[in-house]
Amino acid sequence: MKNMMTVVRLVEIGKVALSQEPIPHPLPSEVLVQVKTVGICGSDSHYFLHGGLGSFKSKLPLSFGHEAAGVVVNPGNTKWQKGDRVAIDPNNNCGNCYYCLKGQHNLCINTNYLGANNYPGALQEYITVSPHQLVYITPTISFAEAALLEPFSVALHAINLTKINIGDTVAIYGAGAIGLCLLACCKLAGAQNVIVIDQFSHRLQLAKKQFGASFVINTGTKDDSVEQIKNTTNGTGVDISIDAVGAQVTFANCLKATKPGGKLLLVGIPTQDYLQYNPHIARTKELLLINSRRSNQTLETAVHLLNNKQINLRQLITHTFPITKSQLAFETAALYKDKVIKTIISL
């Protein structure tokens, strides 16, 4: 095996660069994985455009990327075998802290997360991971699909938190990759009607024709989405509203569109530190506000659903770039170019 590998790093705002660096040496308890595909997440786009999230800024150059799949090349002293095809959970939780012992692995206080807090990201040809971060994928699952299992796992965890009841009506603001994954999860969980709101018609078309949205609302020219939601639900509003954007306007609309006693789920990551809201709307409706962080032990379920053809992640992929075109890949994803929904980088 060669000694050097290609690594993609954010070197300045809006610019990534490729470098040659030594391949990491795994400990006996770790697994060395050759990365095959990495998806560009919305949070990656925030880092690309702003250098961080809100007032938090990362030190550059930054190694990032966390939606990944690959092949085991050195299993160390673990259960894995050389050549195993794997999807990767980016969260390397400690397993021993208070939250891990409670089963809340996504809240681990000692976690190392791919591409976060100066921990190596997945946008490099080889990475070392703990064996519990890997889930086996069959040859019937492409590496591109496998990279999307991580964002789908995020959606699964979020929907698990909402405890959707069979027959519920849901509104989802945002029809990007996460929003569409949330739509698929809502349908699997038993939601009867799912209304999807977005400013891009090509996203809404996919939501309607391929993911089974009951009703779509385009806010590209005029945002009358709350009024349309009320009209669609006979004036009552929805049981659950989901903000998959994380913007001030979408959060405020979710508050207005949710019926009394309903739930509001925030999944989209805001670009600013604070979102303002009218507490009187939330209080008088007695709304339950739910925050969701990353995923929590849902990757295996995601693989199972994909294996059993209960979800179709392939149709989310609109763009694939080789690692040598990473700059173009990030510009396309972050700036919403060319009707992009999901961008994959192939290593």
Steps between C-alpha positions, in 0.01 A plus 500: 500500500623850425624727781332826401138597442300792363325719758246778435520796736319830529789746475302824495136602479364371171815313403608138544836355405647153454816393678708185529535373855611175669242224529405466869619198697215337694537368851435126542151587627424720197403434139659664196240571232560602141236767439306460176233768518420807710180703488501876547275584796325830562731558796801449268355771278473732802869447572587551133308830481549636853782307666270363769154510655380830640768670706696175525780501245746218440871545471616462141613294320213268589452133422129432460236263361306237696257324264722214391527140384796283406691174524693355793870469411645432846257353757752490786395278790127544435212296363529666160664338199715648228277581204180554700281768346382739770290806574659726762339659803693826548439498876777323695334512843688388810243247625572578865367847580161577657330556162650195332385281788150648458507407132532861383818447300447819302538702822828334607722753677820329383405439139728536200286586198638486147589849383403676825716673761817446298442121484588360153212504255404237246617694195825310477586172335551310827366548853530313827181429692385295796339169407163602647477781243462257212197323356534235230343572162432239233627528141144592397544837672718742307758708683314815393180371660696392808630854552137615521426256780646752747259787418215250485606384848476862616145513368412168665622624838309826465175325413550254785508799735166633372312176567273541198158342532342309215278743310687817599532793263851644470646810336867501401671830417796422273524235228875456484654159564420508872148628442431222248645241738270636770209467260586135436527434874165668569333273247666193652389609848136517396433865422188524285569835335836673459513853364838614365598865461801628304608781267632269224253332266733212407525399866123514542453293187723228646319523835164453329575243230770286660465540878123511533431850631126557527521868414782737408530877538743715301619812685728613219299812419261537793500341844136435582583152626328536840177606334521211253572253781200626693280470189626147437428392857153657529640783711646283776870491409728200513573256780876534447703766323863440410752773426763339279643840403583672828411852385309768688209500257460121486512469880237773538279335236526166679369662817202644316424188296489256794167426666448543877659213690728424205874461465773703329820319407816699418743305283654763272813665636469881513782711361455749786525457876140585585153447358228726640148377553171621641469317834131583521425291193698207640352543849135543413518205262701304759738389227773248568830629355741218413866538411686224319878452488674276249389134518485246777544129427289515184756407234425127516128571462576718199699218338218255572242728337722549195566127468127434509429769241283697741692813410663623181799722567643485149248749365636766737837502323509765229874565475814288535853643478845341525713615790708710259187711437423561867498879459231477233311246710483735798408801288218301341362374831543815710372744237205281387625485143367290215186379684716318752348288774784274614865514399732203537879510480659180372848415626 
